[in-house]
Amino acid sequence: MISKHTTEILILGGGIAGCIAAIALSDTYKVTLVDKLEHPIDKVGESLAPATQRIFNVLGLSLKDLEYDNIYLDNLGMQSYWGSEQVQIVDHLRNPDGLSKSVDRKKLACYLRRKAEEKGISCFWGFRLYSNSYLEKTWEVTCKNDDKKNRKTIVFSTNFVIDATGRNAHFAKSIGIKRTTHDALISCWITLPNTDKNTMSSIISDEFGWWYSAVIPNKKRVISYQTDADIFDKSTFKNYHSFCKLLETNSTIRKYVHNKENQIEFHGVVSANSTKLNLASGKQWIALGDAALSFDPLSSQGMFNAMANAMQVSELLRKFNIAKSYNSEKMEKFSNIYTSQIESIWEHYIKHKNLFYSAESRWKKATFWNRRQQKAILS
Ligand SMILES: Cc1cc2nc3c(=O)[nH]c(=O)nc-3n(C[C@H](O)[C@H](O)[C@H](O)COP(=O)(O)OP(=O)(O)OC[C@H]3O[C@@H](n4cnc5c(N)ncnc54)[C@H](O)[C@@H]3O)c2cc1C
């Protein structure tokens, strides 16, 4: 079955960046939102920066929405064992935007999708980008569902495409845009029940990478280990048993798991490297959020950046109005401004990333740390 759909702005990817952009643009444009997932799934990365509240306020959103209770917990701060055995505490108590939040990623995604639907945005869940072509100032984008027995195809005809498909940037990739990777960081994660009264997050470095743990809603805890893809044998991250052997090597992390071994949910490995799309904007398209820039989880800024980036794009699109009537001169100006915004975010990010990694100097010769310190020297 093939159907056709015409829209002014097509947003591919209904994650955080896609939903926020759709909600921000929906008062001005006919917006369509497409995501390959029928329903959001569990995701690692719970820490939502305090400044997110400013964006939520502008868009009339509230995490406190009763219907989605248990979407977040207040997070008092972070205890880190980084650079020395001595614990350092960074709290958010004096932050004018309030405390950071530990969110349930699946529920947050459901909440944002629901808000987009309530705004009257046309949403197509369970459809993935299949192909596209550009003809006479219009993109024709074909998306298909995954159900082979009941295959549905939608051809979207649109003035403007926003690629918000995450770090794989499927649309940009399909038109030949390459991505520069800065490192090979991966993250292996588990969740388990939490019984600890201390709800601060923890970050602990070791010779081969670093551990992270945080309490998340529904009395759960997430634990992840970050290292480079080539440092351990792949079998270390194959299943819960092999991962637990690594976990046993860290006394602080081991305590969180004690007596809960049978209740661990093993989620496996995800890419967590710093990457940048070589071109974030082209003829009647842009890349947004992780599709444009993906950050090391050490920054805890990915979600906020995706939202802030979506707000910047919405403002620029309204200013240049290229999604209603295309004009090559305006498009060029738009692209230049957007590209310089992205470059500036990346520059700041790399500077901070290098500073954080340089602060750990106990294993200077170890591959994981040596690579990062060399990068810091060269930049
Ligand atoms: C280990 C780890 C820990 C992290 N921790 C944190 C943290 O604590 N705090 C924080 O702020 N950030 C964190 N992040 C980063 C954060 O998860 C991302 O920055 C954020 O999810 C980016 O949002 P996005 O909408 O750009 O992309 P995504 O969340 O990746 O959303 C992309 C969407 O596009 C859809 N999609 C993909 N391909 C297609 C396709 N072909 N067609 C249609 N739809 C498609 C996907 O289903 C998905 O819904 C972490 C990341 C990692 C890897």
The ligand as an SDF file (V2000), in Angstrom:
LIG
                    3D

 53 58  0  0  0  0  0  0  0  0999 V2000
   25.9730    6.0190   26.9460 C   0  0  0  0  0  0  0  0  0  0  0  0
   25.2760    7.3400   26.7600 C   0  0  0  0  0  0  0  0  0  0  0  0
   24.9120    8.0820   27.8670 C   0  0  0  0  0  0  0  0  0  0  0  0
   24.3030    9.3170   27.7150 C   0  0  0  0  0  0  0  0  0  0  0  0
   23.9710   10.0360   28.8220 N   0  0  0  0  0  0  0  0  0  0  0  0
   23.3740   11.2270   28.6790 C   0  0  0  0  0  0  0  0  0  0  0  0
   22.9820   11.9760   29.8220 C   0  0  0  0  0  0  0  0  0  0  0  0
   23.1360   11.5410   30.9810 O   0  0  0  0  0  0  0  0  0  0  0  0
   22.4160   13.2040   29.6280 N   0  0  0  0  0  0  0  0  0  0  0  0
   22.2100   13.6930   28.3760 C   0  0  0  0  0  0  0  0  0  0  0  0
   21.6920   14.8160   28.2550 O   0  0  0  0  0  0  0  0  0  0  0  0
   22.5400   13.0030   27.2780 N   0  0  0  0  0  0  0  0  0  0  0  0
   23.1070   11.7840   27.3940 C   0  0  0  0  0  0  0  0  0  0  0  0
   23.4210   11.0500   26.2850 N   0  0  0  0  0  0  0  0  0  0  0  0
   23.1700   11.6440   24.9530 C   0  0  0  0  0  0  0  0  0  0  0  0
   21.6930   11.6100   24.5700 C   0  0  0  0  0  0  0  0  0  0  0  0
   21.1530   10.3070   24.7040 O   0  0  0  0  0  0  0  0  0  0  0  0
   21.5450   12.0830   23.1270 C   0  0  0  0  0  0  0  0  0  0  0  0
   22.2920   13.2570   22.9510 O   0  0  0  0  0  0  0  0  0  0  0  0
   20.0830   12.3690   22.7630 C   0  0  0  0  0  0  0  0  0  0  0  0
   19.3500   11.1790   22.8010 O   0  0  0  0  0  0  0  0  0  0  0  0
   20.0240   12.9770   21.3710 C   0  0  0  0  0  0  0  0  0  0  0  0
   18.6960   13.0940   20.9540 O   0  0  0  0  0  0  0  0  0  0  0  0
   18.3360   13.0230   19.4050 P   0  0  0  0  0  0  0  0  0  0  0  0
   16.8700   13.2280   19.3350 O   0  0  0  0  0  0  0  0  0  0  0  0
   19.2250   13.9090   18.6280 O   0  0  0  0  0  0  0  0  0  0  0  0
   18.7050   11.5430   18.9430 O   0  0  0  0  0  0  0  0  0  0  0  0
   18.0850   10.1610   19.3980 P   0  0  0  0  0  0  0  0  0  0  0  0
   17.6980   10.1940   20.8120 O   0  0  0  0  0  0  0  0  0  0  0  0
   19.0610    9.1210   18.9460 O   0  0  0  0  0  0  0  0  0  0  0  0
   16.7410   10.0310   18.5240 O   0  0  0  0  0  0  0  0  0  0  0  0
   16.7800    9.6930   17.1640 C   0  0  0  0  0  0  0  0  0  0  0  0
   15.4150    9.1660   16.7620 C   0  0  0  0  0  0  0  0  0  0  0  0
   15.4420    8.8830   15.3620 O   0  0  0  0  0  0  0  0  0  0  0  0
   14.8140    7.6530   15.1060 C   0  0  0  0  0  0  0  0  0  0  0  0
   15.3960    7.1040   13.8780 N   0  0  0  0  0  0  0  0  0  0  0  0
   16.6590    6.6340   13.7180 C   0  0  0  0  0  0  0  0  0  0  0  0
   16.8290    6.2450   12.4520 N   0  0  0  0  0  0  0  0  0  0  0  0
   15.6750    6.4930   11.7900 C   0  0  0  0  0  0  0  0  0  0  0  0
   15.2500    6.2860   10.4510 C   0  0  0  0  0  0  0  0  0  0  0  0
   16.0750    5.7540    9.5280 N   0  0  0  0  0  0  0  0  0  0  0  0
   14.0050    6.6640   10.0930 N   0  0  0  0  0  0  0  0  0  0  0  0
   13.1630    7.1970   11.0310 C   0  0  0  0  0  0  0  0  0  0  0  0
   13.5050    7.3800   12.3340 N   0  0  0  0  0  0  0  0  0  0  0  0
   14.7480    7.0510   12.6900 C   0  0  0  0  0  0  0  0  0  0  0  0
   15.1160    6.8210   16.3500 C   0  0  0  0  0  0  0  0  0  0  0  0
   14.1770    5.7880   16.5270 O   0  0  0  0  0  0  0  0  0  0  0  0
   15.0540    7.8540   17.4620 C   0  0  0  0  0  0  0  0  0  0  0  0
   13.7760    7.9640   18.0260 O   0  0  0  0  0  0  0  0  0  0  0  0
   24.0310    9.8120   26.4120 C   0  0  0  0  0  0  0  0  0  0  0  0
   24.3730    9.0560   25.2880 C   0  0  0  0  0  0  0  0  0  0  0  0
   24.9890    7.8220   25.4560 C   0  0  0  0  0  0  0  0  0  0  0  0
   25.3710    7.0310   24.2340 C   0  0  0  0  0  0  0  0  0  0  0  0
  1  2  1  0
  2  3  1  0
  2 52  2  0
  3  4  2  0
  4  5  1  0
  4 50  1  0
  5  6  2  0
  6  7  1  0
  6 13  1  0
  7  8  2  0
  7  9  1  0
  9 10  1  0
 10 11  2  0
 10 12  1  0
 12 13  2  0
 13 14  1  0
 14 15  1  0
 14 50  1  0
 15 16  1  0
 16 17  1  0
 16 18  1  0
 18 19  1  0
 18 20  1  0
 20 21  1  0
 20 22  1  0
 22 23  1  0
 23 24  1  0
 24 25  2  0
 24 26  1  0
 24 27  1  0
 27 28  1  0
 28 29  2  0
 28 30  1  0
 28 31  1  0
 31 32  1  0
 32 33  1  0
 33 34  1  0
 33 48  1  0
 34 35  1  0
 35 36  1  0
 35 46  1  0
 36 37  1  0
 36 45  1  0
 37 38  2  0
 38 39  1  0
 39 40  1  0
 39 45  2  0
 40 41  1  0
 40 42  2  0
 42 43  1  0
 43 44  2  0
 44 45  1  0
 46 47  1  0
 46 48  1  0
 48 49  1  0
 50 51  2  0
 51 52  1  0
 52 53  1  0
M  END
$$$$
